[in-house]
Amino acid sequence: MSQYIQNLIEEGEHQQLDFKYQVTDAKKIARTVSAFSNTDGGRLLIGVKDNGRIAGIRSDEEYYMMESAAEIFCKPKVKFEAKTWNIRGKHVLEIIIQKKTSGEPVTTPDPDGNYKAYVRHVDTNLVADEILHTVWKCKSQNQGAYIHYSDAEKNLLDALESVSGQTLDELVHYTGLNKKLITDILINFVLADIIMLQPGIGGSRFILNEGFDQDDYKDKNG
């Protein structure tokens, strides 16, 4: 059984794995719970230092902190699975959080006490931006995309084909288009599965989905 934990530790921290030496602040750890829930799900290994060294948990308090984080400081509440592993006499608490697949995103207090939705990017928790919030809202309401093909859509698609993974501000600079117009088009593109939205530092990045054909899109929607 200890090999399972060792294998996880060898992966290092990433988008679906985080190490915590200890949990002393339920509000703070709730941001990780929110980020895992709103992105791809993930695991917390409590009793493991950032460098992968196993320190072990000191008491059941770690579990109760996680319970408070998920049930008191997360809206809506988050269900999680907890397992305790004995590694050479030291106990590691594994917390498994599933990805939220429907409804509103999970929010939790930011450092100023304002409820925000977090997302996970590599090994960092980030506040979700307004575009992502709008996409979530549209999906929760089963709202479809308004498909159209004009010069604005063409310019935006050309920009994404030329330089993939640009942020909203970069696309505004690259195309010279109005920010509100680009925002509306990007939201429709995400809802129509034309582009993928990838949370990142400095704002979401937008990537054309593999296999997208602009000529085919033009013929259907022009």
Protein Blocks (a to p, Z undefined) as FASTA:
>chain_A
ZZmmmmmmmnopafkbccdfbacbfklmmmmmmmmmmmnopaddehiafkopaebpabfk
lmmmmmmmmmmmpccddddddddddeehiacddddddddfedjddddddfkopacdddde
hjaccdddfklmmmmmmmmnopacdddddfklmmmmmmmmmmghiafklmmmmnopafkl
mmmmmmmmmmnomaccdddehiacddddehiafklmmmmmZZ
